[in-house]
Amino acid sequence: MSGSAASYSRTPRTTPTRYKDRATWEQDAVHAILDSTYLCHLGFIADGAPVVLPTIYARVGDRLYIHGSTGSRPMRGAKGDQGMPVCVTVTLVDGLALTKSAFNHSINFRSVVAHGTAHQVTDPEELSVALDALVDQTVPGRSAEVRPANAKELAATAVIRLVLDEVSAKTRDDDANDDEADVDLPHWAGVVPVTTVYGTPVPHASTTVPLPAHLRDFVA
């Protein structure tokens, strides 16, 4: 990092070519987006071709932990000291900006793009922290309320680590912006907000305990 300790370094890969004013390298802004969701897309090269896979992740400090199975291509590729070059993206959709012209339609969003070399987590203590974080990233407090993974499950599970260094965020939080020539056209224009809503938890038939506090708080 350079300059302010609270910002990531700008690089050609983390500097957008369009709408640069929507980008930020501030750590707090990047972390806020990463902490708001749990689904990412992991990009890497396999057999000379690009591959992008959806998976879950968690942030712990300046590290992203990404979940997978021991037999998956990215987990195998990240083994060893050399690691695996990756690109991780996270996107949240906040609204549909509908304009009077088809061309000017847009989306309000928050996104993060991180580049770097991922390594498989092999230290047992770090792996335990990462696995708890992956559960809690989805539902905060959940890892303390369930049985931890046993030896057989751990043998089938892999986690890769990406240190946040070459990373930026980009957002759009704006109105439906029409060209001046289109403002008086007789069409509806505006923003349709988009939110994620969690419904009432439905217990499994084997569940005999009341809804735990962490889950009540989560869906409230």
Secondary structure, 3 states (H helix, E strand, C coil): CCCCCCECCCCHHHCCCCCHHHEECEHHHHHHHHCCCCEEEEEEEECCEEEEEEEEEEEECCEEEEEEECCCHHHHHCCCCCCEEEEEEEEEEEEEEECCCCCCCEEEEEEEEEEEEEEECCCHHHHHHHHHHHHHHHCCCHHHHCCCCCHHHHHCEEEEEEECCEEEEEEECCCCCCCHHHCCCCCCCEEEECCCCCCCCCCCCCCCCCCCHHHHHHHC
